[in-house]
Every structure is written in structure tokens, then in C-alpha cells.
Amino acid sequence: MKKSFLSFSFAAGILNFCFSQTTYTSDYYYSFYTNNCNAFSNQPYIGSTNSNDGSLQHFSTLGQPKYNTVEGAIILECSRQDPSNPNSAAYGTEYSVWASFYQYHQYRVRMRIKQENAVGTYANLVAVFGVYLTSPYLSNGCSGPQLDPLPVNPDGIAVPINANGYADYEFFITNPLHGYPILHLKAVASPFSQPTKLFVRSLSITDVTPSFPLTASSDTRICGQEAPVTFTISNPQNATVTAYKFLPAPGQWLYQGNPAPAEIIASNSITLTPVNCATNATVSAKVVWNGNELPIGSKTINATSHAFYEISSPTQISSNSSSYELQIAPGQPVSFFCPTSINWSVSDINLATIDFTQSTPTQVVLERSGRGTSSGNLVLTASLGQCGQTINVARTVSVSSLGILSELVQLKQSEELKLVSVSPNPGYGIFKLEWNKLQPEAKVIVTSMDGRIIRVLEAQNKFTDIDISNEPAGIYTLRITDGNNVIIEKIVKN
């Protein structure tokens, strides 16, 4: 009885948390065709007609795989330099396939294969993970089998192959720690074997790694009022697991009232409490399965605020300015359990701007822009930063025009006051403000289009220089006061 063997060994893939049953299929090779003497010289993608399967890119890496159109199969030739000498040099043919083979995952390999029916022939088909081979090692010639520097794989598994015809073979193989996402398939003649050929008609590789979902009792936490969270690793396929490991992120969790260690070995469930006011709260997990530590993913518990915030009335600026306050409920000021930053902004500074000189972190004053002739709606927003999250609280504010009569009255008052004049306007960064009636309390506050205070200038004499040459081009607001009167002016930097 003629004997032959199919040997497989795997050396590793890449780290990934994907556990779906991805199948890579060259099923069948009889759907592939080439008239090249080297079947894979063009590095083709060969895939299944099943749209759910992934195709495999093929490379020639030792000798030249050939394509037999009658058999619809890939031919791998192999021989020994001296069949009577078990230590003689081996000559073989090898091709490689590229796919996303993941570290520590288990794969089901299915092949339809036969050995050439000849007396005195014995062969192995060796499978091993390795690096992508580039020139001059990448074989694209047509010289036949080549000398194999590594004919024996110590991790190989020998499987008898029916030499009388095609048979289906199935293997379950775990991808160990060291290796790469290239699978090499090689025909190697056994000692004392005459030259022979292996015919490979199909190749199917399926990731059958069990899934271990990581869940949490809550997906959110209240910033400053942290509550315990229970994490559970499920094992729906009843796989053999020798340990469950939880990895709390450093500085983010408490375990049994103390700072959580970097790794906790427990049952499939553990309870942790986020550190008060922590920016993030993330836990990763692993299982020890099939002799390897298999990463299964992570969960981040995002923070929410302890209250719902709102911005107080009024909804309309009916006079020159209105005050707005951040609050929990009407008349109830805000309170925070954790450090909180608050940034205020308006959507249209042509309607109103924030007077930061009269504002506090939780309360702002909106002033009309210009002379109050514009009307429309703007959005006043308070952006709160706490526990690594940003909470935006907004209110729509209506700005109505003060009317033509009001504008004429203001113009008349301005003429009577003749408080200041600004030149040149527009300008290129240096503006000169002339005080017509200088008062001891006189000052100028310069703000940008987003409400940021650029300069605060005290009037020392009849002329005040305003230098914004280092600021970007745009429109800037001058809030000019002499202690009794306030004028809002615009300057334009080109």
C-alpha cells in the first residue's frame, strides 16, 4: 500500500480582536485558469463563488506550482536527490497565500488533495506561517522543483493521504505566538520516495475561534457620583477556559476599595468602581484558552453629568444687554462634584457679543453689536468639560432691532458726546483712538469675533494706540467707556 502524509504547522499571525467565522476559500481551483508555466507568477487572487468568503492572494515561493486544466488542480512536484539515502537533499514546490490570520486564533483548514498514483512515492504537504518572501527568494521562474533548505518542519502533523483519488481533509490548527500572516504550502518528498506530485484542488481556511463577549452592567457613569460596575465574560460555546483575566486601565478603577492592580484573575465576572472624577474608565479582558492568552476586547464606561443643565431666560434681548445664567432648574444655580471647565460662545457676533468683563464662569452678559439696528436669532452655548466629556448647553436668543428712531437718537447722543474717534479704519494692525473728552476712568476693551478679550487699555492721554498687528485679519469690537458712557465700535483689520 502506498502511503503519503499531509503535515501542518502554524507559527503565528497578528493581534486582533475579531472572532467572526471568516472563511478564506480557493474553492475550487478548477474555476481558476492560467497558461503560465508558473501558475502564480502574477500573484493572483483566487476566491470562492460564495460572496461571503474572502479570496486568497497566491505567491510562488519555491519552485513553480503548475496548473493542470484537466484536473482543475494545482500541481506541486517534489523529489529526493537520492531516494535510497534518507538524508539526501530535498527538492520541492511551495506556494503561499495571504489573508488576515490572527494571533492565537484557531483555524479549520479543509483541502481536497491527492498524490500522484505511482509505486514507491511518499510525500508530505507542509504548511507553515512565515514572512512574505521578496526577490530574490520569490520564485517566478519555470525551472521546476527547487532545492529546499528547510524540508522538515518540527511542528508538522503527518496525516495519511489517499493516493487512489481525491479526498477531503480537515484540520483544526491554532496559530501560535510567533509568525506572520502568510501561510506557506509546500510539497516535500519523504525519504526513500521516488519523485512525485501532489494535486491540490481546493483550499478553505475558516477562523473558528470561540467568541467571548465582554459586557458591563452599565455603559455610563455619573461624573462625581461613581457607582460600581460589574464586568462579565461570557462563554456561549462552552469552550475550555483555564483563566479569566481583567485588566483595568491604570489610575481609573478601584477594586475592593483599593486602587485596582494591572491584572486581576477572577471568575468570569468582576466588580470595579471608577475612580471619582476619572477622565476615562476602561477595562480590557483576556481568556486563557487553548494554552494561550487570547485578548477579547475592552469596554469604556463613559461619564454623564449628575444633572440636566439649562440656560436661564430671557429668550430675547430687548434692550442693550441681557444676563444669562447656567442653572439646573429655574432659580437653582449649578453645582459640580468634579472639576469643570465652562466656555461660552455665540453663533453670530454681528447680533450680540459676550461682555466678559461683566461675566462669571456660570453667568454671562450679552450686549448688542453695533447700534442695535440688526435683528435675528443667535445661539448662546455653554460648553462644559468634565470627566473627559463635553456637554453643550444651548439657548436660542432673539435679537430685535431698536428701530430707526432709536438709531437717530443714538446718533444724536453720539454727536453730542463726541467721545472718541478711531483711525485708520480699516487698518493693518495699528489703530489710533482719540479721546475728545478724556475722563480718569476711560478705558478700551478689544474683543475678537469669537468674544475673546484681546486687549484692555487704560487711557493715559488724549491718544490711545491699539496694536492688534499680531492678530489675524477680521472684525474686532471696541467697548469704549469713560465711566459714564459706553460706545461699541467696530474696527477692521485687513
GIFENQUI-V94308 format. One record per helix or strand of 3 or more residues. SS is the DSSP state (h for helix, s for strand). FROM is the first residue (numbers start at 1). TO is the last residue. If there is no record, write none. Layout:
# GIFENQUI-V94308
SS FROM TO
SS FROM TO
This chain:
# GIFENQUI-V94308
s 5 8
s 23 26
h 29 31
s 56 62
s 66 68
s 73 80
s 90 98
s 106 115
s 123 129
s 167 174
s 182 189
s 196 207
s 214 216
s 220 222
s 228 233
s 241 248
s 253 255
s 264 266
s 269 274
s 282 289
s 292 300
s 302 304
s 321 329
s 341 346
s 352 354
h 356 358
s 363 368
s 376 386
s 389 399
h 403 417
s 420 423
s 430 435
s 443 447
s 453 458
s 463 467
s 474 481
s 486 493
